[in-house]
Structures are given as C-alpha cells and as structure tokens.
Amino acid sequence: MQPLEYNFDERLAFSEGFAESASVEAIILDNLPGACKVVSAHKDNDRNGTDWWVETRGGNWLSVDAKVREQDWAAKPGHIACDDLALEIWSVVEKSIIGWTRNKSKRTDYVLWLWKDTGRWCLVPFQMLCRVFEDNWRRWANTYKTRKQFTPRDHGGYHSECVFVPRREVWKEIYNAFGGKATL
C-alpha cells in the first residue's frame, strides 16, 4: 500500500484550524480538573508537543497536544472496530527518529484527539501513554493496522509511521500499568 502523502505545513494548518473551530478550549475547560484558561501555543512549541497551554487554578501551566483526524471511522456503520488512536512509532523512518508517542522528552502533559466529522474527542495523560506505548508498540504494530505517510520537503522528504490501536486497548494497558498493584 502506497504511503499517504501530506505536506507538514498544510497538516499543521488543518490541525490548528479545526482545533479552533472544534472548541478545544471548551473541551479542556470542561474536562481537565482545575483548568481555568486555555490559550493557543506559539507555532514553535509544536515541535515540543504543545498546541495549547492550559493555566490551572494553582497557577501551573499544562501542555496539550491536539491530534486531529478527518474521519471518525468508529461512527460509520460496520466500523466499530475502527475506534482507535493513531500512535506514532517513527517520526522519520529513514533516520530512525522515534515518534512522538515514544518520545519521553516531549513537553506534553495531555494528548487530545479530535475527530473532525463527528466532534468526538479523547483526552489521555501523555506520560502514561508514553510508558504503555514503549512497553507495547512492537506487539501493537504486529497486531493492528500500521500506516506510513510521506511528507515532502525541499529536495526530497521523509516517511513517518503510525499504528492504529483501539482506544479500549490503550486504556486497558494504562490501567494495567497504573491501576495499582500489590507491593508485597
């Protein structure tokens, strides 16, 4: 299967434009305890995993990375198995640069997925996601659909690769890792 081809700047503009129209602020303010203000991050923050800054009542600032998908396949008849999250294995396949989901140095506190056609969303704590992805990405890549995308650049381009993991599987592994274990 041919990799999808996207221009990075066009995808960033799409993501930013949709995220604004989908009322990211309202989703975060309604669902992130202590959130009192949400502001769009500067474009330079995107490389560090921040699309939105969230001020909390305690005076701290949290980082939210917004991931926008055009189609919510789970909402289409016969596609309930497509209730998944796109998790990046490789950011640049050609240089073995790990994807954002495996990158512990990202500034991200939460990841917010938005599905453009339905307005559905999913908010996940990034450090927990990063941990379970690191533990499970190889198994998930062998079990679930993966997809490469090509991003053209000046004199060439690069490929990134994602695996589409069911939301329930992601939350199950987060619970298994962080739901509490006997220490005896």
N, C-alpha and C positions, 0 to 999 in steps of 0.2 A: 504494500500500500504506500503510495506516494505521501511524503510528509506534507502537512498543511503549510502554506507559506503566508507569513504575516510580516508586515513592517512594524518594528518595535514602537516607533513614534506614533503610528496610526493606532496600534492597540492600546497604548498608554492614553491617548486622547479619547478613545472609545470608552475605556475603563473610567477615566475621570468624568467624562460627560454623563455616562449612565449613572455612575455612583452619585453624582449630584442630583440627578432627576429622580433617583430612587429613594431620596431622603435618608441617606446614610446617617445623617445627624439624628433623625427621629429613631431609627433602629437602635443606634448606640445609646442614646439618652434613655430610651425605654427599657433597655435590656442589660446594660452594663452598670452594676450597682455603684453608686457614688458619682457617676458621670454627671457633670453639670455644664460642660461646654465642649463642643466639637468643632474643630477647625481643619480646613484642608491643609495638608502639609505642602511645603515647597517641593517642586519637582526634583530637586537634588536629594531629598530624603527618600525617594522611591528606591534607589539602589540599596539602601539600608533597610528596606522593608516597611517604610512608613508612608501611607497615603493620607492618613488622618491622625491628628493629635487630639487626645481626649483629656481635658482637665477634670480632675476629681475633686470632690468636696474637701479632701485632705490636702489639696494643693499639689498633688503629684500629676505628672503628665504621662499618659499611656499612648502607645503606638498601635494603630490598627492598619493592617494591610488589606486592601479590598481586592478581591478576585471576582471578576465579572465573567459570567458565561452567557452567551447569547440565547441558548435554548435550554429549557428545563425539560430534559427528556423524561424525567420521572413523572411529569404531568401529562405525558402523551399516552393514549390508550395502548396497552400492551408493553409498556416500557418501564414498569415499576422497578425492575432490576437496575435501571439506569439512575437510581437515586445515589449518585456518587459525588466524590470530591476529586478535583484534578490536583494531584500532588506531584510536584516537580522532582524528578530523580536527578536529571542533569540540566544545568543551566546552559552549558556549552559542551556538547558531546565531544566535539573534536579536540578539546583541551582538557577533558575530564574534570571540568569545573562543576562541583556539586550544585544541585538545585536548591532553591530557597527553602524547601521543606526539610532539607538535611543540614542547613547552614546555621549552626548554633551561634554564630557571631551576628546574626541579624538583630536589629534593634526592636523587632516586632514583639508586642505583647499579646495581641489577638489577631486572628485572621477572620475576615468577614467575607463569605461567599454570597454573591447576589446572582439570581437567575433573571435575566432581562425580560423574558416573555411572561413570567408569572409574578415577579416581585418577591419570590420566596428567598429566604436567606438562612445562613447557618454561621454561627459565631463560635470559634474554637480558641482556647488558650494556646498560644504558639509554642511555648516551651514544652508543654505536654505533648502536643502534636509532633514536634521535632523529635522528642525522645522515642515515641512509639513508631514514628516513621523510620528512624535509624534502626530500630530493632526489627522491623518487618518489611522494609521496602523490597528486598530481594524476593521474599516469598510472595508479596503482593504483585510484583512485576511478573512473576511466573504464573500467577493465578488470575489476575484481572487484565483488562484491556490496557495496552500502552499505546501512546501515540507520539510521534516526533513532529515537530514543527520547524520550518525553515524561516529564519529571519534574514532577509538580505541586508547587507551593509555595503559600504563604499565599493570595494573591489572583491566581492565575494559574499560571505555571510556565515551563519552558523546554525546548528540544529540544537534544539532543546528537546527534552523528553519528559513526558508525564505518565503517571499511572492513574487510572480512574478507580478509586477504591470506594465501595459502598459506605455511605455515612454511618450506618449501623456498625460496620466492621471497625471503622476508625474509633467511634465512641466505645465500642466493646474493649478495644485494646487500651484506650485511655483509662477506662475503669479497671481493667486487669492490672495496669501498671501503677495506678494512683488511688485505687478504691480502698486500700487498706489491706495489710497482710499481718498475720501473726509474726511476732519477732522472737518467739520462744525457741 
